[in-house]
Amino acid sequence: MVDETVIEDKAQASQPRTRAAKWIGIGLGVIAAVAGGIYYLNSRHYESTDDAFMAGDVIQVSPRVAGQVLQVCVQDNQHVNSGDLIAEIDARDYQARAAEARARLEDTIAKADGAQSNLQLTSTVTRAVLTQTGAAAGAAAEQVKILQARVAEDAAAIRAAEAAMGQAEAQQAAAQAEAIRAAEDGVRYRAMYAKDEVSKQQLDRTETLAKSTAAAQQAASQATVAARARLSQARAAEVSTQAGLRQAEEQVVQAQGRVSEAKSAPQQIDVRHADVSSLRAQVEQQRAAVAQAELALSYTRIYAPESGYITRKSVEPGDFVQTGQPLAALVSDRLWVVANFKETQLTRMRAGQPVTLKLDAFPQLRLRGHVQSFQSGTGAAFSLLPAENATGNYVKVVQRVPVKIVLDEAPPAAYRIGPGMSVEPEVKVQ
């Protein structure tokens, strides 16, 4: 009896607990159903994935010239702004090269200016020489024409003088014959007068005639001498004119030679033009060399290309660095998210849809962003060894497509967020 009583009491005591457990189970079922319904309704409007990571530009800071590092102005994990000085290379060699290039430029400019002045002088002198030699050649040719006409005149004068001399000699011979005859008549008449064979009047007339003929002979002789002198003078004038003509002809030849030389002066001008053009080209070449030297000099100071954090610094003062050698990595402040959604999640996803981002490192932080773009192809298509689905047995696997999500605003500075950190994005697709 005791045992039955005890069992009966225990059964009565367990009934309230059973009813409580039932109600608790019912309540939990209701809660689960409500939660499942909420989750279902919510999942219709959002797509999320845990296969997402922060991404950003990682810029390798490298020198563009070689040299010894004088100073390093940054430390690992230090934030820098765009344009901040990161490191400085010894610039003395590059300063010397720039100074040498500037000196060569100034020298070439001076040579070019001198060549330009020489060209202008040559052009001026050439024009003057052409004008002068042309005028001289024209004057010489005109002088030749004048002297040729004068030679003809002298020849005519000689012929006239020769004719006059012949006439004078003939007149002289006639006067001489007449004078001889008159003298003989005078002698004969004086003898006859002595014999009283002729009168005194006839004797006087005969002696007068003899004197007259003697005077005529003397005049004819003088005329002959004068004619001979004029002939000699004409011949001397002809010789002088011919000498002047030969000299003038030589002057014409010389003037024509100078004209020919002057006509070759444009070739000299062309040579001067070529010299000036060559030196001007050298000036431009030297300008380019100066710009290159100054550019290399500016490269001795290495600046941050944009704002971000310095990482993996591998340079110290005193190191000798080469062109392109990595000195540090700069992680840009511009960050975005690459979320690898399943292809089945992209049905209602569009560019511009808002995204809420939760970081594993900072669960309490929520970042806002939006979908910017979709990669044109799945991640497997761009892998090192893409799948060969046409070989062997095929098993369909849901693929993932990288989606780029950009932040609407920069993360708070208190949170050190960098590329590679895990993110859980939640895209509102409706």
C-alpha positions in Angstrom: 0.0 0.0 0.0 2.8 2.3 0.7 4.4 1.8 -2.6 1.2 2.5 -4.5 0.6 5.6 -2.6 4.0 6.9 -3.3 3.6 6.2 -7.0 0.3 7.9 -7.1 1.6 11.0 -5.4 4.5 11.1 -7.9 2.1 10.9 -10.8 -0.1 13.7 -9.5 3.0 15.9 -9.0 4.3 15.3 -12.5 1.1 16.4 -14.2 1.7 20.2 -13.7 5.2 19.8 -15.0 4.0 18.0 -18.1 1.4 20.7 -18.8 4.1 23.4 -18.3 6.5 21.7 -20.7 3.7 21.4 -23.3 2.9 25.1 -23.1 6.6 26.0 -23.2 7.0 23.8 -26.3 3.9 25.5 -27.9 5.3 28.9 -27.1 8.7 28.0 -28.6 7.0 26.7 -31.7 5.0 29.9 -32.0 8.2 32.0 -31.6 10.0 29.8 -34.1 7.2 30.1 -36.6 7.1 33.9 -36.1 10.8 34.2 -36.4 10.8 31.9 -39.5 8.1 34.0 -41.1 9.9 37.2 -40.4 13.1 35.7 -41.7 11.3 34.5 -44.8 9.7 37.9 -45.4 13.0 39.6 -44.8 15.0 37.3 -47.0 12.7 38.2 -49.9 14.0 41.8 -49.8 17.7 41.3 -49.0 20.6 39.3 -50.3 23.7 38.7 -48.2 26.9 36.6 -48.3 29.9 36.0 -46.0 32.2 35.6 -49.0 33.1 39.3 -49.2 36.3 41.3 -48.4 37.5 44.8 -48.3 39.6 45.9 -51.3 41.6 49.0 -52.1 44.5 50.3 -54.2 47.9 49.2 -52.9 50.5 51.5 -54.6 54.2 50.5 -54.6 56.2 53.6 -53.8 59.4 53.4 -56.0 62.1 56.0 -57.0 62.3 57.1 -60.6 66.0 57.8 -60.3 68.9 56.0 -58.6 70.9 57.4 -55.7 71.6 57.4 -52.0 68.7 58.1 -49.7 69.3 61.2 -47.5 66.2 61.0 -45.4 63.0 58.9 -44.9 60.1 61.0 -43.6 57.6 58.2 -42.8 57.2 55.2 -40.6 55.3 51.9 -41.0 51.5 52.2 -40.6 51.7 56.1 -40.7 49.0 57.9 -42.5 50.1 60.4 -45.2 48.3 62.8 -47.3 48.6 63.2 -51.1 51.8 65.2 -51.8 53.5 64.5 -48.5 57.3 63.9 -48.7 58.1 60.2 -48.2 61.9 60.1 -48.9 64.6 62.2 -50.4 67.5 61.1 -52.6 70.9 62.9 -52.8 70.3 65.5 -55.5 73.8 66.8 -56.1 74.6 64.7 -59.1 71.3 65.7 -60.7 71.8 69.4 -59.9 75.2 69.3 -61.6 73.6 67.6 -64.7 70.9 70.2 -64.8 73.4 73.0 -64.5 75.5 71.5 -67.3 72.4 71.1 -69.5 71.4 74.8 -68.9 75.0 75.9 -69.8 74.9 73.9 -73.1 71.5 75.5 -73.8 72.8 79.0 -73.3 75.9 78.3 -75.5 73.7 76.9 -78.3 71.3 79.9 -78.0 74.4 82.2 -78.4 75.6 80.3 -81.4 72.1 80.4 -82.9 71.8 84.2 -82.4 75.3 84.7 -83.9 74.3 82.6 -86.9 71.1 84.6 -87.3 73.1 87.9 -87.2 75.6 86.4 -89.8 72.7 85.5 -92.0 71.2 89.0 -91.9 74.7 90.5 -92.6 75.3 88.1 -95.5 71.9 88.9 -96.9 72.5 92.7 -96.7 76.0 92.4 -98.1 74.8 90.1 -100.9 72.0 92.6 -101.9 74.5 95.4 -101.9 77.1 93.4 -103.9 74.5 92.4 -106.4 73.3 96.0 -106.8 76.9 97.3 -107.0 78.2 94.6 -109.4 75.2 94.9 -111.6 75.6 98.7 -111.8 79.4 98.3 -112.4 78.8 95.7 -115.2 76.2 98.0 -116.8 78.5 101.0 -116.6 81.4 99.0 -118.1 79.3 97.7 -120.9 78.1 101.3 -121.6 81.7 102.5 -121.6 82.6 99.8 -124.1 79.9 101.0 -126.4 81.1 104.6 -126.1 84.7 103.6 -126.7 83.7 101.4 -129.7 81.9 104.4 -131.2 84.9 106.6 -130.4 87.2 104.0 -132.2 85.1 104.3 -135.2 85.2 108.1 -135.0 89.0 107.9 -134.6 89.3 105.7 -137.7 87.2 108.2 -139.6 89.4 111.0 -138.3 92.5 109.1 -139.4 91.1 108.6 -142.9 90.2 112.3 -143.1 93.7 113.3 -141.8 95.3 111.0 -144.3 93.3 112.5 -147.1 94.1 116.0 -145.9 97.8 115.1 -145.7 97.8 113.7 -149.2 96.1 116.8 -150.5 98.6 119.0 -148.6 101.5 117.0 -150.0 100.1 117.4 -153.5 99.7 121.1 -152.9 103.2 121.3 -151.5 104.6 119.5 -154.6 102.7 121.8 -156.9 103.8 124.9 -155.0 107.4 123.7 -155.0 107.3 123.1 -158.8 105.7 126.5 -159.3 108.3 128.1 -157.0 111.2 126.4 -158.8 109.8 127.5 -162.2 109.3 131.1 -160.9 112.8 131.2 -159.5 114.2 130.0 -162.8 112.2 132.6 -164.6 113.5 135.2 -162.2 117.1 134.1 -163.0 116.4 134.1 -166.7 114.7 137.5 -166.6 117.5 139.1 -164.7 120.0 137.8 -167.3 117.7 139.1 -170.0 117.3 142.4 -168.2 121.1 142.7 -168.0 121.1 142.4 -171.8 118.1 144.8 -172.0 116.1 142.1 -173.6 113.2 142.6 -171.2 111.9 145.6 -169.4 112.3 146.4 -165.7 108.6 145.9 -165.3 108.7 142.3 -166.6 111.7 141.6 -164.3 109.9 143.0 -161.3 106.7 141.0 -162.1 108.8 137.8 -162.5 110.7 138.4 -159.2 107.4 139.1 -157.4 105.9 135.9 -158.8 109.0 134.0 -157.6 108.6 135.4 -154.1 104.9 134.6 -154.2 105.4 131.1 -155.3 108.2 130.6 -152.7 105.8 131.8 -150.0 103.1 129.5 -151.4 105.6 126.7 -151.3 106.4 127.5 -147.7 102.8 127.6 -146.8 102.1 124.3 -148.5 105.1 122.8 -146.6 103.6 124.1 -143.3 100.2 122.8 -144.3 101.8 119.4 -145.0 103.5 119.4 -141.6 100.2 120.4 -139.9 98.3 117.7 -141.8 101.0 115.1 -140.9 100.7 116.3 -137.2 96.9 115.9 -137.3 97.3 112.4 -138.8 99.7 111.5 -136.0 97.4 112.9 -133.5 94.4 111.0 -134.9 96.4 107.8 -134.9 97.6 108.4 -131.3 93.9 109.1 -130.3 93.0 105.8 -132.0 95.6 104.0 -130.1 94.5 105.6 -126.9 90.9 104.8 -127.6 91.7 101.2 -128.4 93.7 100.9 -125.2 90.7 102.4 -123.3 88.4 100.0 -125.2 90.5 97.0 -124.2 90.6 98.2 -120.6 86.8 98.7 -120.6 86.3 95.2 -122.1 88.5 93.8 -119.4 86.4 95.7 -116.8 83.3 94.2 -118.4 84.8 90.7 -118.0 85.7 91.4 -114.4 82.3 92.9 -113.7 80.6 89.9 -115.2 82.8 87.7 -113.1 81.8 89.6 -110.0 78.2 89.4 -111.0 78.6 85.6 -111.4 80.2 85.4 -107.9 77.4 87.6 -106.5 74.8 85.4 -108.1 76.3 82.5 -106.2 75.7 84.5 -102.9 72.2 83.1 -102.5 73.7 79.7 -102.1 75.8 81.1 -99.3 72.6 82.5 -97.8 71.0 79.1 -98.1 74.0 77.7 -96.2 73.6 80.3 -93.5 69.8 79.5 -93.4 70.7 75.8 -92.9 73.2 76.7 -90.2 70.5 78.8 -88.4 67.9 76.0 -88.7 70.4 73.4 -87.4 71.3 75.6 -84.4 67.6 76.3 -83.7 67.0 72.5 -83.7 69.9 72.1 -81.4 68.4 74.8 -79.1 65.2 72.8 -78.9 67.1 69.6 -78.3 69.0 71.3 -75.5 65.8 72.7 -74.1 64.5 69.1 -74.0 67.7 68.0 -72.3 67.3 70.8 -69.7 63.7 69.7 -69.1 64.8 66.1 -68.7 67.6 67.0 -66.3 65.3 69.2 -64.2 62.6 66.4 -64.2 65.2 63.9 -63.0 66.2 66.4 -60.3 62.6 66.7 -59.2 62.4 62.9 -58.9 65.0 63.0 -56.1 62.1 63.9 -53.8 59.5 61.1 -53.5 56.0 62.2 -52.6 52.9 60.3 -51.7 50.8 59.9 -54.9 47.6 59.9 -52.8 46.4 59.7 -49.2 46.7 56.4 -47.4 48.7 54.4 -44.9 52.4 53.4 -45.4 53.1 49.7 -45.1 56.0 47.4 -45.6 58.6 50.2 -45.5 61.9 48.8 -46.6 64.2 51.8 -46.9 66.4 53.7 -44.4 68.6 56.7 -44.7 72.0 55.8 -46.3 70.6 53.1 -48.5 71.5 53.2 -52.2 68.3 52.6 -54.2 67.8 51.8 -57.9 65.1 53.0 -60.3 61.9 51.1 -59.7 63.0 49.5 -56.4 60.1 49.1 -54.0 60.6 51.4 -50.9 57.2 51.0 -49.3 53.5 50.2 -50.1 50.8 52.8 -49.8 47.4 51.6 -49.0 44.9 54.1 -50.4 42.2 55.6 -48.3 39.8 54.8 -51.1 38.3 51.4 -50.2 35.5 49.2 -51.6 34.1 45.8 -51.1 34.3 42.8 -53.4 31.4 40.5 -52.6 31.2 37.1 -54.2 27.5 36.4 -54.5 26.0 33.2 -55.8 24.7 33.5 -59.3 21.3 32.6 -58.0 21.4 35.8 -55.8 21.9 38.2 -58.7 18.3 37.8 -60.1 17.0 41.0 -58.6 20.3 42.7 -57.8 21.0 45.9 -59.7 23.6 48.6 -59.8 22.8 51.5 -57.3 21.0 49.3 -54.8 21.8 50.2 -51.1 24.1 47.9 -49.1 24.7 47.6 -45.4 28.1 46.3 -44.5 29.1 44.6 -41.3 32.8 43.9 -40.6 34.0 40.9 -38.7 36.7 42.9 -37.0 34.2 45.6 -35.8 30.7 43.9 -35.3 29.3 47.1 -33.8 30.2 49.1 -36.9 27.8 49.5 -39.8 28.9 51.0 -43.1 26.7 52.2 -45.9 27.3 51.7 -49.6 25.8 50.8 -52.9 26.3 48.3 -55.7 28.5 49.8 -58.4 29.1 47.0 -60.9 29.2 43.3 -61.6 32.1 41.4 -63.0 31.5 40.1 -66.5 32.0 36.5 -65.7 32.3 34.2 -62.7 35.3 33.9 -60.5 36.0 30.4 -61.8 36.2 31.7 -65.4 39.1 33.9 -64.4 41.0 31.4 -62.3 44.4 30.2 -63.1 43.0 26.8 -64.1 39.5 27.3 -65.3 37.1 24.4 -65.1 36.9 22.1 -68.2 33.3 21.2 -68.0 33.4 19.4 -71.3 35.6 16.6 -69.9 34.8 13.8 -67.5 31.7 13.6 -65.4 30.0 16.9 -64.9 28.6 18.0 -61.6 26.7 21.3 -61.6 28.1 23.7 -59.0 26.5 27.1 -58.2 29.0 29.7 -59.3 29.9 33.0 -57.6 30.2 36.4 -59.4 32.3 39.2 -57.9 30.2 42.3 -57.2 31.9 45.7 -56.5 30.3 47.7 -53.7 31.5 51.2 -53.0 31.2 53.0 -49.7 28.9 56.0 -49.6 31.3 57.7 -47.1 34.8 57.0 -45.7 35.0 54.8 -42.6 35.6 56.5 -39.3 39.3 57.2 -38.7 39.1 55.4 -35.4 38.7 52.1 -37.1 41.7 50.7 -39.0 40.0 49.1 -41.9 42.2 47.8 -44.8 42.1 45.5 -47.8 41.5 41.8 -47.1 39.3 42.2 -44.0 36.1 40.1 -44.0 32.8 41.8 -44.6 29.2 40.7 -44.6 27.2 42.8 -47.1 23.4 42.9 -47.1 22.0 44.2 -50.3 18.4 45.5 -50.4 17.1 44.1 -53.6 13.5 45.4 -53.3 
